[in-house]
Amino acid sequence: IPFQRILSERKNKFENAIVVSAGPSLAKQLPLLKAYQDKAVIFCADGALSMLEKEGIIPDYVTNLDFTDLAMKFFQNKENKTSLNMLSCATHPSLVHFLDNKSVVLRDDPLYQRFNLNDFGYIDTGTHVSHFSYTLALALGFKNIIMIGQDLAFDEEGNSHSKGFDFGEKFSGEENIDKLKVTAYAGKGEVLTHITWNDYRIKLEYLFACNEQKAKFYNATEGGARINFTEELSFKECCEKLLTKEKPQFELPKSLTKNRSDKLLVKFKEKIQKDQDNAKRFLDDALALKQILENILSKDFILPLEFLEKVYQNIENFNHSLDEDEFIQDGILKAVMYERGLKISLVYKENIVDNASFISAYIKAYHEWLLYFMEKLEQRINIIIDSFKELP
């Protein structure tokens, strides 16, 4: 189901949303959630899905961005025919194939935007599943966003997740991460969290701060860590204050027709083929430049300045090609490009006065980086080739 079709049919149709996460505080909120489920649009993190289903609560949207197939365990109930499964482009392919009523949403990154699959994007899916729920609620125009189960901390018994979580209340995946203490909900002392949850919290605070003119965020978790840029209010007060109207009922949006899907797939394949050709061209250029640099570095004396300046200009021309190319700059090779800047900056820090000596040092550093660049680019080419084979 195209994301843009969901927006066109459902955006700005209702004001009140509840975002459900699977933190330890969730269990105590479920009876009230069940009582008010017809008066709020419910966005459910996949890890909380089975807990809601056991209580007879049907979420409107279920979000997932897990690149592993562990999340398959959350979706074993195939009786749910009304929830929309909102999947990130990072979702494991096995889950994508397994689910019905799904929409794969592309992130708002250059990597995805350059394919022009605009029907399926674009949204900040974030790095954790509830972040995706909040940005989805914002995209759909909700004005009051209530959060429950968003502890982002261990409870007093050391539980990481709510009672009924499919992988247990003390999920082993959380045990070996570095811990720290942060301010607790309502400012009541401190709670134990870990660096990953803390990172999630900081990113949520930034998201909420950036969108405080669009929506009001109510933290009704009543436990866990304090999340700034939210109003802390009990879930009962939120329900009584805000949830006074029945939510609208929607038909499931239609998927793209096969004809439209086939046309998009052809264009996507053409783009992938161009990427592959482009990457091979850069690899060939890098190999030619590598051979020139290695020839210079093999000399046991400094070559004439005029010759070195021409080589330096060749490097700059290659750099310019890299910096202007949308494939190279789409984000996948970001760390590689940062490494280039680091190696060159170390040459500048040496404050070499003699131009020939400076360029010689520059060439040595650039050669080291070029080998790294070629290795990573070749890996990416192989990934593209393998991915292309899997396309229908």
PyMOL commands that set and color helices and strands:
alter all, ss='L'
color gray80, all
select helices_A, chain A and resi 3-10+27-35+37-39+46-54+69-75+93-98+110-113+118-120+129-139+172-174+185-187+195-210+235-242+258-297+305-324+334-349+355-390
alter helices_A, ss='H'
color red, helices_A
select strands_A, chain A and resi 16-20+41-45+61-64+84-88+102-107+121-123+144-148+179-183+190-194+216-219+231-232
alter strands_A, ss='S'
color yellow, strands_A
deselect
rebuild
show_as cartoon
